[in-house]
Amino acid sequence: MYQFSYADIQTDSVADAKDRERQLLSRSIDMLTTASTIGARSKEAIEALHFTDRLWTTLIEDLGSPENALPRELRANLISIGLWVLREAEEVRQGRSENFEGLIEVSQIIRDGIQ
């Protein structure tokens, strides 16, 4: 019979959550990369921007939660970055920008920083 301590289970769930976050950010990056190649008015762009919007909205909500274990200052900085991503995605969606590269680069930096 296996015996796990609460700390082992909690560590696994945190590691799993971080892995899921990395995977979702990678998916967003891949979608945005495809969209930047095809064009800002393409179906792929609409889907990439929608996916990115949902992802960052969820991340911001989680970061704003009192149960989030990250340091307060880091959470605030990540929320600020997330709000920028949402604004920039909206600019692209509205046709006022084609800055997929900025969205991709910021998402890569955040993804690569998840440990």
C-alpha positions as CSV (number, residue, x, y, z in Angstrom):
1,M,0.0,0.0,0.0
2,Y,1.2,3.5,-0.9
3,Q,1.4,6.2,1.7
4,F,1.7,9.8,0.7
5,S,2.1,12.8,3.0
6,Y,0.0,15.8,2.5
7,A,3.1,17.8,1.5
8,D,3.9,15.2,-1.2
9,I,0.4,15.5,-2.6
10,Q,0.4,19.3,-2.4
11,T,3.8,19.5,-4.1
12,D,2.5,17.2,-6.9
13,S,-0.6,19.3,-7.4
14,V,1.4,22.6,-7.6
15,A,3.8,21.0,-10.0
16,D,0.9,19.7,-12.1
17,A,-0.7,23.2,-12.1
18,K,2.6,24.8,-13.2
19,D,2.9,22.2,-16.0
20,R,-0.7,23.0,-17.1
21,E,0.1,26.7,-17.1
22,R,3.2,26.1,-19.2
23,Q,1.2,23.9,-21.7
24,L,-1.6,26.5,-22.0
25,L,0.9,29.3,-22.6
26,S,2.7,27.2,-25.2
27,R,-0.6,26.6,-26.9
28,S,-1.4,30.3,-26.9
29,I,2.1,31.0,-28.3
30,D,1.7,28.5,-31.1
31,M,-1.7,29.8,-32.0
32,L,-0.4,33.4,-32.0
33,T,2.6,32.4,-34.1
34,T,0.3,30.8,-36.7
35,A,-2.0,33.8,-36.7
36,S,0.9,36.2,-37.2
37,T,1.9,34.3,-40.3
38,I,-1.6,34.0,-41.8
39,G,-2.7,37.5,-40.8
40,A,-4.6,39.6,-38.2
41,R,-8.0,39.2,-40.0
42,S,-7.8,35.4,-40.3
43,K,-9.9,32.9,-38.5
44,E,-6.7,31.6,-36.9
45,A,-6.1,35.1,-35.5
46,I,-9.6,35.4,-34.0
47,E,-9.2,31.9,-32.4
48,A,-5.7,32.7,-31.1
49,L,-6.8,36.1,-29.6
50,H,-9.9,34.5,-28.0
51,F,-7.8,31.7,-26.5
52,T,-5.2,34.1,-25.2
53,D,-7.9,36.4,-23.8
54,R,-9.5,33.5,-21.9
55,L,-6.2,32.2,-20.7
56,W,-5.0,35.5,-19.3
57,T,-8.3,36.3,-17.8
58,T,-8.2,33.1,-15.9
59,L,-4.6,33.7,-14.8
60,I,-5.4,37.2,-13.6
61,E,-8.4,35.9,-11.6
62,D,-6.1,33.2,-10.0
63,L,-3.4,35.8,-9.3
64,G,-5.9,38.0,-7.6
65,S,-7.2,35.3,-5.3
66,P,-6.1,35.5,-1.6
67,E,-5.4,31.7,-1.8
68,N,-2.6,32.2,-4.4
69,A,0.7,31.4,-2.7
70,L,2.9,33.6,-4.9
71,P,4.4,36.7,-3.2
72,R,2.1,39.7,-3.3
73,E,4.5,41.8,-5.4
74,L,5.1,39.1,-8.0
75,R,1.3,38.6,-8.2
76,A,0.8,42.3,-8.8
77,N,3.5,42.4,-11.5
78,L,2.0,39.4,-13.3
79,I,-1.5,40.9,-13.1
80,S,-0.1,44.1,-14.7
81,I,1.5,42.0,-17.5
82,G,-1.7,40.1,-18.0
83,L,-3.7,43.4,-18.3
84,W,-1.2,44.6,-20.9
85,V,-1.7,41.3,-22.8
86,L,-5.5,41.7,-22.7
87,R,-5.3,45.3,-23.9
88,E,-2.8,44.5,-26.7
89,A,-4.9,41.5,-27.8
90,E,-7.9,43.8,-28.0
91,E,-5.9,46.3,-30.1
92,V,-5.1,43.5,-32.6
93,R,-8.7,42.3,-32.5
94,Q,-10.0,45.8,-33.3
95,G,-7.5,46.2,-36.2
96,R,-5.5,49.0,-34.5
97,S,-2.4,46.8,-34.1
98,E,-0.8,43.7,-35.5
99,N,1.6,43.3,-32.6
100,F,1.5,39.5,-32.4
101,E,5.3,39.5,-31.8
102,G,4.8,41.4,-28.5
103,L,2.1,39.1,-27.3
104,I,4.2,36.1,-28.3
105,E,7.4,37.4,-26.7
106,V,5.7,38.3,-23.4
107,S,4.0,35.0,-23.2
108,Q,7.2,33.1,-23.9
109,I,9.0,35.1,-21.1
110,I,6.2,34.2,-18.6
111,R,6.0,30.6,-19.7
112,D,9.8,30.2,-19.4
113,G,9.8,31.7,-16.0
114,I,7.3,29.2,-14.5
115,Q,9.4,26.9,-12.4
